[in-house]
């Protein structure tokens, strides 16, 4: 876990970025919870999903170098 981070990293989370034109880019988080996805500057919808966790979706405005961090909660059993 990174110093100051509130939660442990989660590996193998599918991150999907969809722009206003419907174009999608996706990547999976690595063993330390990091990912990198290319996206056009402007409004996008970012989805983070992994089996056993609640899917998280949010709209963001992407600039030249936007950093997005997500936290996922375990799915209810």
Protein Blocks (a to p, Z undefined) as FASTA:
>chain_A
ZZhiabdcdehiacddddfkopacdddddfkopacddddedddddddddehiacdddddd
ddfbdcdddddddddZZ
